[in-house]
Amino acid sequence: MHKTHDPSLFDILKEAMEVARQGNRVIEERNIQVLVGQMHIVKGQFEEGLKMFQQMQYTKDLLKILDIVLSHQGIKNKNKLVLRLMEQLVYPNPAAYRDKLIRFSTLDHTNYSELALKASQLLEQTKLSELRSNIARSLSELAEDGENMDTPKRKSAINERMEDLVSALTGAVTTPLDVMKTRFMAQGSAKQYQGIID
C-alpha cells in the first residue's frame, strides 16, 4: 500500500517545485526541496525498519541472513562505485541528474556521508551554474534593451534586474545550508551546530 502512494506524492511535489522554479519563487522551491528531503529521510527509516523486520523474519533461513549481511558489507564498494559514476556522468551535466542528487544529498546514515556530501556539492554547482546563466542572460538583455532606453529608465531596469539576481543568489546559497540543517536535525545533532548553520 505504501508503494502505491509514494510515487504520486513525490510526483506532485516535483511538479510543485517545477512551478515554483518557473515562477522564480525561490523560497517556495527551497521549502519544497526541504520537504522532499525530509520525506526521503522518513522513507529511508521505514526501509531500514523493513530490513530489520525481514532479518527477524528469516532467522531460520540462514541463506537470507547471509545475503543481507553480505549486501551490507558491500556498502563501501557500492559507495565507491556511485562516487565514480558521479564523477564520470554527473560532473559534466549535474542539472540532468538534479532529482537523483537531491535524493543522494538527503542520505543521513554515516555509511553514506561521503555520497551525501558529493551530491550536495554537485547540487550547489548546479545552482551556481544556473545563476551564472541568469546573470549572463540578464546582462545581455540589458545591453540590448539599454540602447533604446533613456538613462533614468535604464537605471531602473538595471536596479530591477540586480534585485532579481540577488534573490536568485540568496536561493542558491541557502539551499545547501537548508539541506545540511535538515540532515543535522534528522540525526538529532542540530543543537550541536546551532548558530553555525542558522
C-alpha positions as CSV (number, residue, x, y, z in Angstrom):
1,M,0.0,0.0,0.0
2,H,2.9,2.4,0.8
3,K,4.4,1.9,-2.7
4,T,1.2,3.0,-4.5
5,H,1.1,6.3,-2.7
6,D,4.8,7.1,-2.7
7,P,5.5,7.8,-6.4
8,S,2.4,10.0,-6.8
9,L,3.3,12.1,-3.8
10,F,6.8,12.7,-5.0
11,D,5.5,13.5,-8.5
12,I,3.1,16.1,-7.0
13,L,6.0,17.7,-5.1
14,K,8.2,17.6,-8.1
15,E,5.6,19.4,-10.2
16,A,5.1,22.0,-7.4
17,M,8.8,22.5,-7.3
18,E,8.9,23.0,-11.1
19,V,6.1,25.5,-10.9
20,A,7.9,27.4,-8.1
21,R,11.1,27.3,-10.1
22,Q,9.4,28.6,-13.3
23,G,7.7,31.4,-11.3
24,N,11.0,32.4,-9.7
25,R,9.5,31.7,-6.2
26,V,12.8,30.7,-4.6
27,I,11.5,30.4,-1.1
28,E,8.7,28.0,-2.1
29,E,11.1,26.0,-4.2
30,R,13.5,25.7,-1.3
31,N,10.8,24.7,1.2
32,I,9.6,22.0,-1.2
33,Q,13.2,20.7,-1.5
34,V,13.4,20.5,2.2
35,L,10.1,18.7,2.4
36,V,11.2,16.2,-0.3
37,G,14.5,15.7,1.6
38,Q,12.6,15.0,4.9
39,M,10.3,12.6,3.0
40,H,13.4,10.7,1.7
41,I,14.7,10.5,5.3
42,V,11.5,9.1,6.6
43,K,11.3,6.7,3.6
44,G,14.8,5.6,4.4
45,Q,14.0,5.0,8.0
46,F,10.9,2.9,7.0
47,E,13.1,0.9,4.6
48,E,15.7,0.2,7.4
49,G,12.9,-0.9,9.7
50,L,11.6,-3.2,7.0
51,K,15.1,-4.7,6.6
52,M,15.3,-5.3,10.3
53,F,11.9,-6.9,10.3
54,Q,12.9,-9.1,7.4
55,Q,16.1,-10.1,9.2
56,M,14.0,-11.2,12.2
57,Q,11.5,-12.9,9.9
58,Y,14.2,-15.0,8.1
59,T,16.2,-16.1,11.2
60,K,15.5,-19.7,10.3
61,D,16.7,-19.2,6.7
62,L,20.5,-18.6,7.1
63,L,21.0,-18.0,3.4
64,K,18.7,-15.0,3.5
65,I,20.6,-13.6,6.6
66,L,23.9,-14.2,4.8
67,D,22.7,-12.4,1.7
68,I,21.6,-9.4,3.8
69,V,24.9,-9.3,5.7
70,L,27.0,-9.6,2.5
71,S,24.9,-6.8,1.0
72,H,25.6,-4.5,4.0
73,Q,29.3,-5.4,3.9
74,G,29.4,-4.3,0.3
75,I,28.2,-0.7,1.1
76,K,31.8,0.7,1.0
77,N,32.4,-0.7,-2.5
78,K,28.9,0.4,-3.7
79,N,29.6,3.9,-2.4
80,K,32.9,4.0,-4.3
81,L,31.1,2.9,-7.5
82,V,28.4,5.5,-7.1
83,L,31.1,8.2,-6.5
84,R,33.0,7.2,-9.6
85,L,29.7,7.3,-11.6
86,M,29.1,10.7,-10.2
87,E,32.5,11.9,-11.3
88,Q,32.1,10.4,-14.8
89,L,28.4,11.1,-15.6
90,V,27.2,13.8,-13.3
91,Y,30.1,16.3,-13.3
92,P,29.7,17.2,-17.0
93,N,26.0,17.9,-16.6
94,P,24.7,17.9,-13.0
95,A,21.4,19.6,-13.9
96,A,20.3,16.4,-15.8
97,Y,20.7,14.4,-12.5
98,R,19.2,17.0,-10.2
99,D,16.5,14.7,-8.8
100,K,18.9,11.9,-8.0
101,L,21.4,14.4,-6.5
102,I,18.6,15.7,-4.2
103,R,17.9,12.1,-3.1
104,F,21.5,11.3,-2.5
105,S,22.1,14.6,-0.6
106,T,19.3,13.6,1.9
107,L,21.0,10.3,2.9
108,D,21.7,10.7,6.6
109,H,23.4,7.4,7.7
110,T,27.1,7.7,8.3
111,N,27.7,4.9,5.7
112,Y,26.5,7.4,3.1
113,S,28.0,10.6,4.3
114,E,30.6,10.9,1.5
115,L,27.8,10.3,-1.1
116,A,25.6,12.9,0.5
117,L,28.4,15.4,0.6
118,K,29.3,14.9,-3.0
119,A,25.7,15.2,-4.1
120,S,25.3,18.4,-2.1
121,Q,28.4,19.9,-3.7
122,L,27.0,19.0,-7.2
123,L,23.6,20.5,-6.4
124,E,25.4,23.7,-5.3
125,Q,27.4,23.6,-8.5
126,T,24.1,23.3,-10.5
127,K,22.5,26.2,-8.7
128,L,25.6,28.4,-9.3
129,S,25.8,27.5,-13.0
130,E,22.1,28.4,-13.3
131,L,22.8,31.6,-11.6
132,R,25.7,32.3,-13.9
133,S,23.4,31.7,-16.9
134,N,20.8,34.0,-15.5
135,I,23.3,36.8,-14.9
136,A,24.7,36.4,-18.4
137,R,21.2,36.4,-19.9
138,S,20.2,39.5,-17.8
139,L,23.3,41.4,-18.8
140,S,22.9,40.5,-22.4
141,E,19.2,41.7,-22.3
142,L,20.2,44.9,-20.5
143,A,22.8,45.6,-23.2
144,E,20.3,45.1,-26.0
145,D,17.5,46.9,-24.3
146,G,19.7,49.7,-22.9
147,E,20.4,51.1,-26.4
148,N,16.8,52.1,-26.8
149,M,16.2,53.5,-23.2
150,D,16.9,56.8,-21.8
151,T,19.2,57.0,-18.7
152,P,16.5,57.0,-15.9
153,K,14.6,54.1,-17.4
154,R,17.9,52.2,-18.0
155,K,18.9,52.8,-14.3
156,S,15.5,51.5,-13.2
157,A,15.8,48.4,-15.4
158,I,19.3,47.7,-14.1
159,N,18.2,48.0,-10.4
160,E,15.2,45.7,-11.1
161,R,17.5,43.0,-12.7
162,M,20.0,43.3,-9.8
163,E,17.3,42.7,-7.3
164,D,16.2,39.6,-9.2
165,L,19.8,38.4,-9.3
166,V,20.4,39.0,-5.6
167,S,17.2,37.0,-4.7
168,A,18.4,34.2,-7.0
169,L,21.8,34.2,-5.4
170,T,20.2,34.0,-1.9
171,G,18.3,30.9,-3.0
172,A,21.4,29.3,-4.5
173,V,23.4,29.8,-1.2
174,T,20.7,29.0,1.3
175,T,19.5,25.7,-0.3
176,P,22.7,23.7,0.6
177,L,22.6,25.1,4.1
178,D,19.0,24.0,4.5
179,V,19.9,20.5,3.3
180,M,22.7,20.4,5.9
181,K,20.4,21.7,8.6
182,T,17.7,19.2,7.8
183,R,20.3,16.4,7.9
184,F,21.6,17.6,11.3
185,M,18.0,17.8,12.6
186,A,17.3,14.3,11.4
187,Q,20.4,13.0,13.2
188,G,19.5,14.8,16.4
189,S,22.7,16.9,16.3
190,A,21.1,20.2,15.3
191,K,21.7,21.7,18.8
192,Q,25.4,20.9,18.5
193,Y,25.6,23.1,15.3
194,Q,23.2,25.7,16.3
195,G,24.4,29.2,15.4
196,I,26.7,27.8,12.8
197,I,24.1,27.0,10.2
198,D,21.3,29.2,11.4
